[in-house]
Amino acid sequence: MIRRAWLGIAVSAVSLAMLAGNVGVRSAAAQGDVKEITVSAKKFEFSPVEIRVKSGSRIRMVITSTDREHGIEINPIAEGADKKGAAGLKFDASITKPEFKLPKDQAVQIEFTAE
């Protein structure tokens, strides 16, 4: 059975920062203008807890479940934002609903653009 977890991603047009510092973020130049952020997941917990990126940034999250298989759904609208407004995260057209399976100890890459 796959447990569902919600990952809130805060998108800021002003800064690129992670609350825990720059751990897990690779430079844009090294990634061809894609910022890679490493996330670990276990029992409905994510590390880092909050991620902030500049508007217009292309992001690749590499998420690894460390305890068991999980499911994850990413809300494209920032927490506290107007639900009727435009989404803050834009996924590729092939992704109709941002839901993903996270097998235990296998990295899953999820790419999106912060609008």
C-alpha positions as CSV (number, residue, x, y, z in Angstrom):
1,M,0.0,0.0,0.0
2,I,1.3,3.4,-0.9
3,R,0.9,6.2,1.6
4,R,0.2,9.7,0.2
5,A,2.2,12.6,1.4
6,W,1.8,16.3,0.5
7,L,4.9,18.4,-0.2
8,G,4.4,22.1,0.1
9,I,6.9,24.0,-1.9
10,A,7.2,27.7,-1.2
11,V,8.2,29.7,-4.3
12,S,9.7,33.1,-3.9
13,A,10.3,35.5,-6.7
14,V,12.9,37.3,-4.7
15,S,15.4,34.7,-3.3
16,L,16.9,31.3,-3.9
17,A,17.5,29.9,-0.5
18,M,16.8,26.8,1.6
19,L,16.2,27.1,5.3
20,A,18.9,24.6,6.0
21,G,21.4,26.5,3.9
22,N,22.5,25.6,0.4
23,V,22.8,21.9,1.2
24,G,21.6,19.8,-1.8
25,V,21.6,22.7,-4.3
26,R,24.0,22.5,-7.2
27,S,24.9,25.6,-9.2
28,A,22.8,26.5,-12.3
29,A,25.9,26.6,-14.5
30,A,26.8,23.0,-13.6
31,Q,23.3,21.8,-14.4
32,G,22.7,23.7,-17.6
33,D,20.4,26.3,-16.0
34,V,18.5,23.6,-14.0
35,K,18.9,23.8,-10.3
36,E,19.0,20.3,-8.7
37,I,17.7,20.0,-5.2
38,T,18.1,16.7,-3.3
39,V,15.2,15.8,-1.0
40,S,14.8,12.8,1.4
41,A,11.4,11.5,2.4
42,K,10.3,9.3,5.3
43,K,7.0,8.9,7.2
44,F,5.5,12.1,5.8
45,E,8.6,14.1,6.6
46,F,10.8,15.8,4.0
47,S,14.3,17.2,4.3
48,P,14.7,20.0,3.6
49,V,11.3,21.0,5.0
50,E,10.9,24.1,2.8
51,I,12.5,25.1,-0.6
52,R,12.5,28.6,-2.0
53,V,13.5,29.4,-5.6
54,K,13.6,32.3,-7.9
55,S,10.6,32.8,-10.2
56,G,11.5,31.5,-13.7
57,S,13.9,28.9,-12.4
58,R,13.9,25.4,-13.8
59,I,14.1,22.9,-10.9
60,R,15.0,19.2,-10.7
61,M,14.1,17.6,-7.4
62,V,15.7,14.3,-6.7
63,I,13.6,12.7,-4.0
64,T,14.5,9.4,-2.2
65,S,12.3,7.6,0.2
66,T,14.5,6.2,2.9
67,D,12.0,4.0,4.8
68,R,9.5,2.4,2.4
69,E,7.6,3.0,-0.8
70,H,5.5,6.2,-0.7
71,G,3.3,8.3,-3.0
72,I,3.7,12.0,-3.3
73,E,1.5,14.7,-4.8
74,I,3.0,18.2,-5.4
75,N,0.6,21.1,-5.1
76,P,1.5,23.5,-7.9
77,I,-0.1,26.4,-6.0
78,A,2.0,27.8,-3.2
79,E,0.6,27.4,0.3
80,G,-1.4,30.5,1.2
81,A,-1.8,31.6,-2.4
82,D,-5.1,32.3,-4.1
83,K,-6.4,28.9,-5.2
84,K,-8.1,30.5,-8.2
85,G,-5.0,32.2,-9.4
86,A,-2.3,30.8,-11.7
87,A,-0.2,27.9,-10.5
88,G,3.2,28.7,-9.1
89,L,4.8,25.6,-10.5
90,K,4.6,24.5,-14.1
91,F,5.2,20.8,-15.0
92,D,5.8,19.4,-18.5
93,A,2.7,18.9,-20.6
94,S,3.1,15.1,-20.2
95,I,2.3,15.4,-16.4
96,T,-1.4,16.0,-16.1
97,K,-1.4,15.6,-12.3
98,P,1.8,15.9,-10.3
99,E,1.6,12.6,-8.5
100,F,4.6,10.3,-8.2
101,K,5.6,6.9,-6.7
102,L,8.7,6.9,-4.5
103,P,10.2,3.4,-4.3
104,K,12.3,2.8,-1.2
105,D,16.0,3.8,-1.7
106,Q,15.5,4.8,-5.4
107,A,15.9,8.4,-6.5
108,V,13.0,9.9,-8.4
109,Q,13.6,13.0,-10.5
110,I,10.8,15.5,-10.8
111,E,11.3,18.6,-13.0
112,F,9.2,21.8,-13.1
113,T,9.5,25.6,-13.6
114,A,8.8,28.0,-10.8
115,E,6.4,30.6,-12.3
